[in-house]
């Protein structure tokens, strides 16, 4: 455990020592939040009002809380997966600089070395994503707060679970990368594409049925559904005081609070089960890759 603790501390220190990488990873979620609010906010306000029954209207606070929750859930759904790719750059840099050979020669178990990379990436990503989440909470408190204490706790838990998923995914991918150009290219591709695949840039209801089915086969989608539920349900309940139940149900479907797969509704426990299963499977793949690499070196 002492060796593992030193490895985690060493990887975190190397990451935070690189001011450029740290600043980019830390500021990117905040910049993304500003861009979402500036360029997509009006689009979602219009979509919300268009989804309401004719003649119906919501208070400014409920509208802001509903749209703000959607924007924040979109931001966190993307960052919790893309930030670990940046944080995992330490693994690739060790291969580029040859430090990995020194670590392998030292009396350090290969399993401890692999676990050190995984846990340090998770710690770094969690710090950055929780900071972005807290900034999002401040934003919601300013425009319209409709979250209960349980919503806040579950949202933080969703962020932690998604970070573990993103860390496991990035760890598997980074095992095959051996250059800084490679990790930079992969990070750029993931940052560009993942937002569409997880439904961050537009609701799933806007996609065709075929694309929706494909997206629902991806584990990250269920993380987005969880964040949507815990950040928007409070505003939806407040809207239910002035709108009929059928209108609320349509609103929940239009903004991804409820989804169906194969004709069955995706419940919150089912979404947790899928996401936790994906984390375990990816960690298993990562462990298998590390074990295969060790036997190959021998």
JOBELWO-V759190 format. One record per residue. N is the residue number from 1. RES is the residue in one small letter. PHI is phi in whole degrees, 0 to 359 (NA if undefined). OMEGA is omega in whole degrees, -180 to 180 (999 if undefined). NEAR is the number of other C-alpha atoms within 12 Angstrom. Layout:
N/RES/PHI/OMEGA/NEAR
N/RES/PHI/OMEGA/NEAR
This chain:
1/x/NA/179/14
2/x/296/178/11
3/x/298/179/21
4/x/298/179/24
5/x/297/178/19
6/x/294/179/20
7/x/295/178/31
8/x/297/179/29
9/x/297/-180/22
10/x/296/-179/24
11/x/294/179/36
12/x/295/-180/31
13/x/296/179/20
14/x/297/180/26
15/x/293/-177/34
16/x/288/178/28
17/x/289/177/15
18/x/278/-173/19
19/x/299/-179/14
20/x/295/180/15
21/x/295/-180/23
22/x/297/-178/27
23/x/297/179/20
24/x/297/-179/20
25/x/293/-177/37
26/x/283/-174/33
27/x/277/-176/22
28/x/302/178/28
29/x/299/-180/37
30/x/292/176/28
31/x/297/180/21
32/x/296/178/32
33/x/297/178/35
34/x/297/179/22
35/x/295/178/19
36/x/300/-178/31
37/x/295/-174/29
38/x/286/-171/16
39/x/258/-178/16
40/x/250/-177/25
41/x/303/-179/28
42/x/298/180/19
43/x/297/-179/20
44/x/286/174/29
45/x/298/179/29
46/x/295/179/15
47/x/295/179/23
48/x/297/-179/35
49/x/293/178/26
50/x/290/-179/19
51/x/278/-178/25
52/x/281/175/28
53/x/298/-178/20
54/x/299/180/12
55/x/88/-180/11
56/x/272/179/19
57/x/210/178/23
58/x/249/176/30
59/x/292/-179/21
60/x/299/-179/20
61/x/296/-180/24
62/x/291/177/34
63/x/301/-179/35
64/x/296/179/37
65/x/295/-179/42
66/x/291/-179/44
67/x/291/178/43
68/x/298/176/44
69/x/296/178/54
70/x/295/-179/49
71/x/295/-179/45
72/x/293/178/47
73/x/296/177/53
74/x/295/179/50
75/x/300/-177/47
76/x/292/179/56
77/x/299/179/49
78/x/281/-173/44
79/x/294/-178/51
80/x/294/179/57
81/x/255/-177/51
82/x/280/-179/48
83/x/299/178/49
84/x/302/177/49
85/x/294/176/47
86/x/288/-179/45
87/x/294/-178/50
88/x/280/179/48
89/x/297/179/46
90/x/299/179/45
91/x/299/-179/45
92/x/289/180/34
93/x/297/177/30
94/x/296/177/28
95/x/290/-178/25
96/x/293/-176/19
97/x/278/-179/16
98/x/87/179/17
99/x/295/-179/17
100/x/298/178/24
101/x/294/178/18
102/x/296/-180/14
103/x/294/180/23
104/x/287/178/22
105/x/288/180/13
106/x/295/180/14
107/x/286/-180/14
108/x/236/179/23
109/x/295/178/20
110/x/297/179/29
111/x/294/178/26
112/x/293/179/27
113/x/296/180/35
114/x/294/179/38
115/x/293/177/32
116/x/297/177/32
117/x/297/-177/46
118/x/295/-175/43
119/x/291/178/35
120/x/294/176/39
121/x/297/179/47
122/x/295/-180/40
123/x/296/180/31
124/x/299/-178/40
125/x/295/-179/45
126/x/294/178/38
127/x/299/-178/28
128/x/291/-177/36
129/x/289/176/45
130/x/292/175/34
131/x/297/177/26
132/x/296/179/36
133/x/296/179/39
134/x/295/175/24
135/x/297/177/25
136/x/295/177/38
137/x/297/177/33
138/x/298/179/19
139/x/298/179/24
140/x/294/179/34
141/x/296/-179/20
142/x/283/-173/15
143/x/269/-178/22
144/x/165/-175/27
145/x/264/178/32
146/x/225/-179/32
147/x/259/174/31
148/x/272/177/20
149/x/304/179/15
150/x/293/177/16
151/x/298/180/25
152/x/297/-179/28
153/x/298/-178/20
154/x/293/176/23
155/x/296/177/37
156/x/297/177/32
157/x/295/177/26
158/x/300/179/38
159/x/298/180/46
160/x/298/-179/36
161/x/293/178/40
162/x/293/176/47
163/x/296/177/44
164/x/298/177/41
165/x/295/179/46
166/x/297/179/51
167/x/293/178/43
168/x/296/179/44
169/x/296/-180/37
170/x/293/179/41
171/x/295/178/45
172/x/295/-178/31
173/x/294/-175/29
174/x/291/175/40
175/x/299/-177/34
176/x/262/-177/20
177/x/260/-177/27
178/x/226/178/23
179/x/212/179/22
180/x/293/176/24
181/x/297/179/16
182/x/294/-180/23
183/x/291/178/33
184/x/295/179/24
185/x/294/-180/19
186/x/296/180/30
187/x/298/179/32
188/x/296/-179/18
189/x/295/-179/16
190/x/297/-180/28
191/x/297/-177/33
192/x/281/-171/19
193/x/269/-170/18
194/x/297/180/32
195/x/302/178/32
196/x/285/-176/28
197/x/291/-179/33
198/x/265/178/44
199/x/77/-178/41
200/x/284/-174/42
201/x/275/176/37
202/x/205/-179/28
203/x/299/179/37
204/x/298/-178/36
205/x/295/179/27
206/x/278/-180/19
207/x/274/174/21
208/x/289/-177/12
209/x/298/180/16
210/x/296/180/15
211/x/291/177/18
212/x/298/179/26
213/x/296/179/20
214/x/297/-178/20
215/x/295/-180/30
216/x/289/175/32
217/x/275/-179/21
218/x/264/-176/26
219/x/299/-178/36
220/x/299/179/46
221/x/301/-177/42
222/x/287/172/44
223/x/293/176/53
224/x/297/179/54
225/x/299/179/49
226/x/296/179/44
227/x/296/178/47
228/x/302/-177/49
229/x/297/-174/40
230/x/277/179/38
231/x/258/-174/49
232/x/240/-176/43
233/x/297/179/39
234/x/298/178/35
235/x/292/178/38
236/x/295/177/43
237/x/293/176/29
238/x/293/178/27
239/x/292/-179/33
240/x/294/178/25
241/x/288/-178/18
242/x/240/-178/21
243/x/247/177/25
244/x/290/-178/20
245/x/303/-179/17
246/x/296/179/16
247/x/294/178/26
248/x/295/179/29
249/x/297/177/24
250/x/296/179/24
251/x/294/179/35
252/x/296/178/34
253/x/290/-177/26
254/x/294/-177/27
255/x/245/168/40
256/x/69/174/44
257/x/284/174/41
258/x/234/180/33
259/x/221/178/36
260/x/232/179/26
261/x/227/-178/22
262/x/66/-180/14
263/x/85/180/9
264/x/250/-180/10
265/x/290/178/18
266/x/277/180/26
267/x/277/179/20
268/x/297/177/25
269/x/300/179/16
270/x/295/178/21
271/x/296/176/35
272/x/297/-179/28
273/x/297/180/19
274/x/296/-177/28
275/x/293/177/35
276/x/296/177/28
277/x/298/179/23
278/x/296/178/29
279/x/298/-179/31
280/x/295/180/22
281/x/295/-179/20
282/x/293/176/26
283/x/296/176/28
284/x/299/178/19
285/x/296/180/21
286/x/297/178/30
287/x/297/179/26
288/x/296/178/20
289/x/295/179/23
290/x/294/179/28
291/x/294/178/22
292/x/295/178/16
293/x/296/179/18
294/x/293/-179/17
295/x/292/179/11
296/x/292/178/9
297/x/295/178/11
298/x/296/999/8
